[in-house]
Every structure is written in structure tokens, then in C-alpha cells.
Amino acid sequence: MMQHDIKSIARLFDMRADFVHAHPYGSGHINDTYCAWYDASGQRIRYIHQRINHNVFKNPVQLMENVDRVTRHSLQLLLHQDHPEAHRRTLTCVPAIDGKPYAIDTAGNVWRTYPFIERARGYDTLETTEQAYQAARAFGEFQKLAAGLPGERLHETIPHFHHTRKRFEAFLIALENDSQQRAGEVQAEVDFVRAREADCSKIVDLIASGEIPERVTHNDTKLNNVLLDDVTAEGVCVIDLDTTMPGSALYDFGDMVRTAVPKLAEDATDLSLMDLKMDMFEALLKGYTGTATFLNAAEKQHLAYAGKLLTLECGIRFLTDYLQGDVYFKIKRPSQNIDRCRNQFAFVQAIERRMSELEDKVLAVTA
């Protein structure tokens, strides 16, 4: 069902083609996304029009400044390299009539437009190690292209998004307030987090000391945020750049591990079989380090640890939301957030059991 008049939205952009029709597109739950067909001198072409959710992203104009800077820089590098598919390897912003990379409609909504990346798609569930390898390569290439971004520091679209220490502190506040009187039923999970308090500061302390550099990172490396070529299955283009901002390469790799390597799905409740898909870890590691050639020694040293940290952080966020009354993550049943938390913590324990094995694999690939 169409919620917006996309033909009117299209007039806000310098499309240089005639609008034909549009329909809702994709499975995202945050922004409103539409695929629109246009006629360009007799040829049908597609574009993506997207309304940015300003309830989640409080400053969508700053967000679009980030996206425009990163995508422009990436395209310039690809063109300089004479890449045969430069315009297919990065999102590009279609300018609004006023030349800005976004447009604002009469209701105050911020919109953006991208050319549609044809003959490629994202996968909600990775089926093969080759898909994991290609997705990880694409994320590494994305970071590599953004590594030399000139100018001032990017805006933080969601401040402290992967600052695990601050996530821990937010958990403590929720625990103390106990607004839903749920603390008593999650004592085991509370103890689990408290026992790993030192983990929450490890990466942020390394960044603060300068041992690990701050980089331009994606910060939401779910593997369906990479489009894979329909024919070759190669990782073509990284999408969903709303959280592209200053961060650590370790956050991006760690979140890939969190989403691709568990043997059980995130909503599984029988956790007795939780373990690692070690072949998926190896595929991610080889794909990512194959293109992320900028990593320093400290970053390489903590690649295995990053998977544990990002999983712990996500579990803490689920636990915090449960204590607060399920106000952030969407749920379909009352216990879903605490079940998600337990699932993440089970994966943390699985990583801890096999950490030396993971570190050996990292060393073998990066040495």
C-alpha cells in the first residue's frame, strides 16, 4: 500500500526522466522505501526513493551529508581506478532540484533518491560460505574506499552507537530503575553482564589510546546490506548507509560474526546446540582481510575478540530493553527480548569456549 505520493516526491529531484509508476520496496522496518520506474528517452530505468525515519535518525540532514560525502568520495576513487562498474559499486545520490543530496517535502519529511542497482540482490539468510566471503569482501572494500575521506569528521548519526561501555552504563540505569519489576527474573543474565564488565571498555580504551584508529565504518554490517551479483554472486554494492559514521573496523567485522557465524537463529530458544559455524567465520575472515588491507596490527589482533564484543553488546541492549518494558526493539511476544538476550549470551559463551581456535585462524590468515 502506497503511503506517499511518489510522483510528487519525484518532482523534488533532478530526475531527467519521466515518472511512470512506483511501488513499496524491500523488507526494511525503519525507512519508507519505494522503487520507481522512469522512462529515459524510451528506455525504462529504475530508481529508489526513500523517506528517512526522523524518529530514529534525529538529524536526517546531517545523515545525508555523511552519505553524500562517502559515496561521492568512493565514486571518485572507483573512476580514478578506471573500474568498469564504478557506478554500480557504490550508491550515488541523485541531486534534488536545489542541488542538495536530499529533498524535503511539504510535510517536512527528508527524502533521498538512488539509481537502482540492477542485476543484484541482498539475502536475508546466507546459504553458503561463498556468499559470506563475498559480503565480507564488499564491506572491506567499502571501508577501504572511505579510509582516505578528506575533510572534517563525519557526523554521528546515532551517538555512541557501538560504544559498549555506554551500553553497559545504560543497562545499569535500567537495572536500578527496574520500571517493570523484571530484575528479579533475570538475575542470571544480570550476573552474566556484570562478570564481563571489563570487556565493555576494551575496544573503546584502545581507540582512546590511539592503538586502534577511528575509521569511517558502516556500523550495521548485517550481511543483507550487501548486494550480490545475480550471475557471478560477487559482492557488488554496500547499501543502507544511515549509520555510516566514525567507528572502529572491529565493530563492522564483529557484527558480521554475530549475524553469520552462530549455528542457531537469533530467535531460537533451545540454546543447547549453540555453537559456531567455523567455516562461516573463516569465509568472513578471508573475505574481509582480503580487501581491508589497511588494518593495523592491533586491529588484526582483536578480530576474533570483536565477534564476542559485538554479540555481548547486542545481548546487553536486548536485556536493557526488556528491563525498560520493550520500548526499542519490536516484539511479537512478551518474552522475546529476554529470549533474544539469552540467545546472544549463549553465543558469547560459545565464542569464549573456542576463542583460542578463532585467534589461531586469524593469525594464519593475517600473518
PyMOL commands that set and color helices and strands:
alter all, ss='L'
color gray80, all
select helices_A, chain A and resi 6-10+60-80+86-88+129-146+164-177+183-194+197-209+223-225+249-260+271-273+278-291+297-301+303-324+336-353+355-366
alter helices_A, ss='H'
color red, helices_A
select strands_A, chain A and resi 18-24+32-40+43-51+103-104+110-115+120-121+215-217+226-229+235-238+245-247
alter strands_A, ss='S'
color yellow, strands_A
deselect
rebuild
show_as cartoon
